[in-house]
Amino acid sequence: MRSAVALFLVLAALWLLNSGHYGPLMLFFCVGSCLFVVVLSRRMGVADEEGMPVHLALRAAAYLPWLLKEIVVSNIDVAKRVLRPGKLRISPRIIETPTTQHSDLGRVIFANSITLTPGTISIQVRGSHITVHALADEVADGLLGGEMDRRVTRLEGPAR
Amino acid sequence: MAPQLAVILLWAFLVAGSIFLLIGGIGLLRMPDFYSRIHPAGITDTLGAWLVLIGLMFASASWLVTVKLVMLLIFLFITSPLSSHALAKAAYLRGLRPMLGHQLEREAADD
């Protein structure tokens, strides 16, 4: 139920902010179409905690700044490697990074975070391991250090 | 915000974003194989596109436009890693072997 309400609020906000018209008829259309989508989503079984992870919102506020910092740092690192004249300083590796998340949602967040930081791309998620293509040894070792994994697990919260 | 300051910030962000977009393009040309080319493409997806979008927020006439730019940021944040991952996974499953560190060195020795 909480997910359905959250979905309705997000849809209504999207609708209102994108339309910019606030006449009674338009507001009626807004509420009607949002309710319709929520009903459809519930019938399809996608308006659940996985599709609408409101319970993560607070902890995501702690995770996002760290992730953004990592993205900027690794962007600059890859940019330096690209701009360096002469032989490219890369040594691509395929690594298997272990994951400690207990839900699919947590693993998806981890895999997406890996891909978002340039220098590492998640290729495949299988069981509790993610196959990652890393651009250089230092990047691979940084990921295998496991800080991102720990932070995503903390973001995910305790198992329920 | 003073209009002059907004214009300065607009251009600073646009230029910084464009530089990262350019670096992404150069990287795409310089990298040796498919998988390593996705990494510089990630630069254009993340910092390049974000800086341009943030810069445009300083030029928007109304807050509704700013909100739409923020929405674009969020959508990019979610969809760009998905497209990179889809590319890499499709190539991997199709059997394209990545060039790994030691192969690169051998190739350099052949030159």
Interface residues (C-beta under 8 A of the other chain):
Chain A: L14 L17 N18 G20 I71 V72 N75 V78 A79 R81 V82 L83 K87 L88 I90 S91 P92 R93 I94 A111 N112 S113 T115 L116 T117 P118 G119 I121 S122 I123 Q124 T131 H133 L135 D137
Chain B: F20 I23 G24 I26 G27 R30 M31 P32 D33 Y35 S36 I38 H39 P40 G42 I43 T46 L47 L64 V67 K68 M71 F77 I78 S80 P81 L82 S84 H85 A88 K89 Y92 L93 P98 M99 L100 G101 L104 A108
